């Protein structure tokens, strides 16, 4: 009987891990990359602008 208990522990852990994994990887609302790409484009434009009062090197 003790052997069955020791075999049940990894079995229960595997089933629990499988359930948790399927819950953690569930399909969520997929958000597009639009806001991130827009922010990057604004950042890039700001970096390309010359600074006011800066002299050419």
TAJO-V776233 format. One record per helix or strand of 3 or more residues. SS is the DSSP state (A for helix, B for strand). FROM is the first residue (numbers start at 0). TO is the last residue. Records with the same first field share a line. If there is no record, write none. Layout:
BEGIN
SS=FROM-TO / FROM-TO
END
This chain:
BEGIN
A=1-23 / 33-47
END
